[in-house]
């Protein structure tokens, strides 16, 4: 990561609505502060590192890296329609636990680490707990936009048949 006078804005991206809100807020913080936006998608093999280490398969790891890269690219497309305007952005796909990866990237005291959170669930995930215990810079937690009330009511009333009909 380039050494900057004002630090960088490091954003954890998973593809969730909360992480998309964090990506948007991180880009705005980077734009306002003249900082580089570093969007990070940390990933691990779906079976876990322990099992993978017992039965390593580089093709399998490449497949999951490619999937992670696709999720990161889709996040940029969904939030900005491509590269964010007016911001220098780096996209990083790194193998490892998200909290640890993010804290290892945001080490400068002037960095800003941005995380998304589901509404009402701040600091409850493993990543949030790790970051808030180990971050050496400021942390901004951005809530996901809540679902509209009418939509929540409709979703509660839906049955499995409603979803099956949508696929035909």
N, C-alpha and C positions, 0 to 999 in steps of 0.2 A: 504494500500500500504506500503511495507517495507520502512523504513527510510534509505536512502542511502547517502553516502558521496557525490556522484556526481549527486544526483537527479535521476529522472526517465524520460523516454521518453513516453509521453502520446499521443496516436494517435486516432483521431476520424475516425471511420470506418462506412460507410453506405452501402458499396457494389458497389458504383459508381466507374468508372474508376479513377476519381480523388482521391477517398479515397484509392483505391488499390495502386496508386502511392505514397500516403502519408504513407501507411503501409510499403511499401518497403523502403522508405527513412527513416522512423522512426526506422526500424530494423537496418539499416546501422548505423544510429546515435547511437543507443543503443550498437551495436557491437563495434564501434570505442571507445566509452566512457566507456565501461564496466558497462553499466546501464541496468536496467530492462525495457523491453518494455511492456507498458500497453495499449492494444488495447481495445477501448471502442466503443460499439454500444449503443447509447442512443435512446430510443424509447418512443412513447406516443401512447395511443389508437388511432386508425385511426379516430374515431369520435371526438377526443379531450378529454381532461381531464374534462372539464366542463360538457359535456353530460354524460360522464362515471360516474362522481360523482353523478349525478342525478339518474342514473340507473346502479349501479355497478353490475358487473357480473364477479366473480373471474375466472370462466372457460374461459371466453372470454379473460381476461387479461393473463391467462396462455398460451392460444393459441398464442397471439401476442408476448409474451416473447419467446416462443419456436421458432416462426418464426424469431425473431430478432437473437436469438442464432444461428439458422441455417445460416443466412446471414453472421454472424461473422465467423463461421467455414468455410463457402464457400470462404470467402475472404482470409483466411489463406491458404486454398487449392489452390486457383487460383494464389496467389502470390508466395507461397513457396512450394506447394505440401504437406503441413502439417505444423508441427512446424518449425519456422525459425531456420536455422542452426547457431550455435554459439551464441545464444541469449536466455536469460531467459525471457520468455513471459508469461504475464497474459492476459486472455480474460475476459472482463467484459461486461455484458449486464445490463444496468441500465435504469430504467424508469424515464424519465424526458426530458426537453428540452436540446438538444445537447450542446449548448453553456454553459449553466449553469452547466451541468454535467461535462463537460471537465474542466471548470475553478475550480470546487470544487475538482477535482482529482489532478490537477496540481497546488498545492499551495506553494510548496517549491521554493525559488528563483533559485535553480539549476536545476529544472525540465525543460523539453523542451516539448512544446505542438505542435503537428504536425497536420496540416489540409490539405486536398486536395482542389484544386480549378480547375474549368473548365478553359481552356485556354482563356486568355483575360478577365476573370470575377473575378479577385481577390477581395476579401473583399466585395462582393455584397450580399451575402446571410445573413440571420438573424444570423446564427451561426457565420459567420466570423465577422460581426459587433460586436456581443456580446463578442466574445473572445478578439478581439483587444481592446475593451473598458475595459474589466474586468480581463484579465489574469495577474497574478502576477509573471509570468516567461516569458522566451523567447518564441516566436511563430514562427514556420517555416511553410510557405505556399508552398505547392508542386503542380505545375500545372500538370494536366492530360496530357498524351501524345496526341498530335493532331492526328486526323484521317488522313491517307495518302491522298494526293490530288486526286489521281485517284478514291479513294473510295468515297470521298465527291461528286465528279462529278457524279459518278454512282448513288449514293443515291438521288441526286437532280433530276435525270431523271427517277427514278422509279415511278411506279403508284401503286395504290391499288391492281390491278390485279397481279402485280409482286409478291406481298406479299402473295396473295391468292394462287398462283401457288406453292409457296414454302411449303405450308402446305399440299399439296396433294401428 
